[in-house]
Amino acid sequence: MDENQTEVVTDFVLAGFSQTPSTEAGLFVLFLFFYVSTWVGNVLIMVTVASDTYLNSSPMYFLLGNLSFLDLCYSTVTTPKLLADFLDNDKLIHYDQCIAQLFFLHFVGAAEMFLLTVMAYDRYVAICRPLHYTTIMSRGLCCVLVAASWMGGFVHSTVQTILTIRLPFCGPNHVDNFFCDVPPVIKLACTDTFVIELLMVSNSGLISTSSFVVLVSSYSTILVKIRSKEGRRKALSTCGSHLMVVTLFFGPCIFIYARPFSTFSVDKMVSVLYNVITPMMNPLIYTLRNKEVKSAMQKLWDRSGLTWKK
């Protein structure tokens, strides 16, 4: 048997953004800024929600704090390795590390999809059934829904990972992306992956597309049920930030996962959008459009002994 057919791949080579050292150095600074901003923004939201009595007791902000934690985890799965690779010409990742990255990427990513769906349900109850809001969205139910989001992400990721590790890798080892994900990794398997691709598309693609449809339907129902112009204006103000987050996150995910695993030149940039940019933008979107969060941040800032500039 040919030696190349029996060799087992132990390392993968990740594709970078450029082969020019000066360009890589510039990208390192840029993505380091993105990553630090992600940490600062999301930690600030978590601390603000935890330290403010009103926000901490509100279902919406309890869910927002959990979303910020997921954003931190999601960004940390890929960005530190990307930053290290900007300073490393080899850009190698061990097989076990690659599989671990793939697992946690889908674990946290799917959990965030489910959590965004829970947040849409929270807004639906708050706007369409305001008198029963505190009764329906109790802290106990919120904890159950958050736990269910994590469990759903775990089950989804486990399925994706098992399907991947069962494939033989004995040939090419160049992953056409800056992190290990299902589409570029299974293309390297030295066997026919048509059936596996269909199973994975039906898994990831179905979750991302169906979650997006449920979210859009939920917000559309909210607007239809509200008759007054003032009510619709308030609903748009409340749900607008949610819709922006949903579009930023689900748009790229649907583009990547809800199609056959063919490669397009824009895939790498689309991956940057939902892996790096969206976790950084979420805190800005929620705080800039939310007076309650900004007021709580001002109180937190004042308690720290510093001056808040309005």
N, C-alpha and C positions, 0 to 999 in steps of 0.2 A: 504494500500500500504506500502511496506517496506520502512523504514526510509532512508536507504541508497539510494533508488531510487529517493527520493524527495529532498535530500540535494543538495544545490547549492554550487559549488566550488567557494570560494572567494580568495584563495591563491594557488599558485603553488610552488612546491619545485624543484629547479634547481639541476641537477646532478653536482657534483664537479669532480675534477680530482683525488682527494685523500682524505682519511679520517684521514691521519696522520698530526698532526699540524705542525711538522717540515717540511714536504714536502710541505704543503700549504704555509708556510712562504717563502720557497725557490721559489715556483712558483709565489708568489706575487712579489718578487723582480724581477724575470725574466720578467713577463708580464708588470710590471711597467716600466722597461727599454724599452720594445717594444713600449709601449704607448707614453712615453716621446720622444723616437726617431721618432715616427710617427709625433708627433706635431712639433718637431724641424725641421725635414726634409721637411715636407709639407709647414709649415709657411715660411721657408727659400725660397722655390721655389716661393710661392705667392708673397713675398716681392721682390724677385729678378726680377720677371717678371714685377711687378707693377712699380718698380723704374728704370728699364732700358728702354729707349725710343725705341730701336730697338726691343727688345723682346716683349714689350707691344703692338707694332704695327704689330707684326707677328701673323698670324692666328694660326700657330702651337703652339706658346707659350701662346697665349691667351687661347687656349683649354687646354694646360698643366696646367695653373694656375687654371682653373676650375676643372680639374681632381684632383689636390691637395686638393682643398676645399672639393670635394666629398669624398676623402679618409679620411680627418679629420672627416667629419660627420659620415661616415660609421664606422670608428673605435670607435667613441664616443658613438654610439648606444649601443654597447655591452661591451666594455672593462672596463669602470668605474664600472659597476655592477659586472663584473667578479672579479675585484680587491677587491671590497667590500666583495664579497662572500668568498674570500680566508681568510678573517679575521672574518668571521661569520659562525658558525657551522650550523645554520638553513638554510641558502641559500633560504629564502622565497622571492617570488615576487608576489605582488597583481595582481589580474586578470586584472584590468585596466592598470597597468603598463606593464603587459605581452603583452596585445594587442597593446599598444602604441609602445613597443619595436619591435614587429612583423611588425607593420605598417611602422615605420621609416626604419627598416632594408631593407624591400623590396622597399620602396620608393627610398632611396639613392642607393641601390644596382642596381636596374633596371635603374635608371638615369645614373649610371656609365657605365653600359653595352651599353646604347644608345650613351653615349658620346664617348666611345672607338670606336664605329662604325663610328661616325662623324670624329674622329681623323684619322681613316683609309682612309676615303674619302678625307680628307685634304692631306694626303701623296700621294694618287693616283693622285690628281690634280696637286700637286707640282712637281711630278716626270714625269708624263705622259703628262701634258699640262702646262709646265713651263711658256710659254709666256702669258698664260691667267690666271695664278694662282692668281695674285692680284685682277684681275677683278672678277673672279668667287668667290673666298673666301674673299669677302669684310667683313668689320667689321659688317655690318648690317646682312649679311647672317649668320656669326658666332654666333651673338647674338640670331638670330632666331633658329638656330640649337641647341644651348645650352638650350634655353627656351623649345624647343620641347623635349629635353632629360629629363628635369625635369618634364614636363607635362606627358610624357610617363611613367616615374617612378611613378608619382602620380596615374595615372589611373590603372596601374598594381597593385600597393599596395592596392588601394581602393577595387579592386575586391577580392584580397586575404583576406583582412581584413573582408569584408562583409561576405564572405563564412565561415570564422572562427567564427565570433561572433554569427552567426545564429545557431551554434551547441550548444546542451545542455551539460554542464559539471557537472556531479553529482556523480562522482565516484573517480577513482584514480586521483592524482594531482601531480605525480612525472614526471617532464619533463626530458627526457633522453638526455639532452644537457646542456651547461652552459649558454644558452640564450634561449629566446622564439622564435621559428621559426615554420613555418607551419607544416612540417612533424611530429615533436615530439608532438606538441600541439594537433592536430586534432586526434591523436591516443588515446587521453584521453577522447574523447567525448563518451557519453553513448548512442550512436546510430550508425547505420551502416553508414560508411563514404566512401563507395566504389565510389559512384558517385562524391562526393566532391573531393576525391583524384584524380579521372580522370580529373576533371575540373581544379584542381590546377596544376597537372602535365602538362596538355596541355597549361596552362598559363605560369608558371615559366619555365618549361622544354622547351617549344617551344621558348620562348624569348631567353634563354641562348644558346640553340643549334643553332637556326637560326642566332643569332648575331655572334656567333663564326664562322659559315660557311661563312657568309658574309665577316667577317674580313679576314679569311684565303684566301678566293677567291680574295679579293681586293689586298692583298699583293702578291699572286701568279700572278695575272694579271700584276702587276707592274714589276715583274721580267721577265715575258715572253715578255713584250713589249720593254724592254731595250735590245738592241743588243750588245753593246760594253761591254767588260770585266770591263773597268774602271767605266762605268755607273752602272753596276750591283754591283760592289764593293761599290760604294757610296750609292746605294739604300739599300744594305744589312746593311751598317753602319747606315743609317738613320732609316730604318724600324726594325732593330734588337731589339732595345729597346722596340718598340711597341709590337713586337711579344712576347718578354719575359713577358711583363705586361699582354698581352692577355692570354697567356698560364697559368700564375700564377692565374689569376682571373677566367677565364672561365672553366678551367679544373675541379677544385673542385665544382663549381656551377653546371656544367652538371652532375657530379657524384651524387650530393645531390638531385637535382630537376628533372632531366630527367629520373627518374625511379619511380616505385611504392614506396610508403612510408613505405618500410621495413627498419629495423634497422640493421646496420652493426657495428662491433666493432670499425672500423676506422672512423666512422662518426664524432666523437668528434674532432679527430686530423685533419681531412679534414676541419672541420669548423674553427679551429684555423688558418689554412693556409689562407683561403680567408677573414676571419674577422679581423685577427690581423697581420699576417705576410705580406700579400700583400700590405696593405696601408703603411706599414713601408718600404717595399722594393722599391716601385715605385719611390720615390725621388732619391734613390741610383742608380737605373737602368738608369734613365733619365740623371742625372748629370754626372755620371762616363763615359758615352758614348757620351757626348755632350760638345764640346769645347765651344760653344757659351754660354751655361748656366754657365759653369765653369768660363769663362772670365767675365761674368756679375757679378757672385758672388765675383770674385776677386776685381772688381771695387767697389762693395758695401762694401766689407770688408775694402778696402783702404779708402773709404770715412768715415768709422766709426773710423778711426784713429788707427786701429790695424794692425799688420803685417800679411800678407798672406804667409803661408809656401807652396811653390810649391813642 
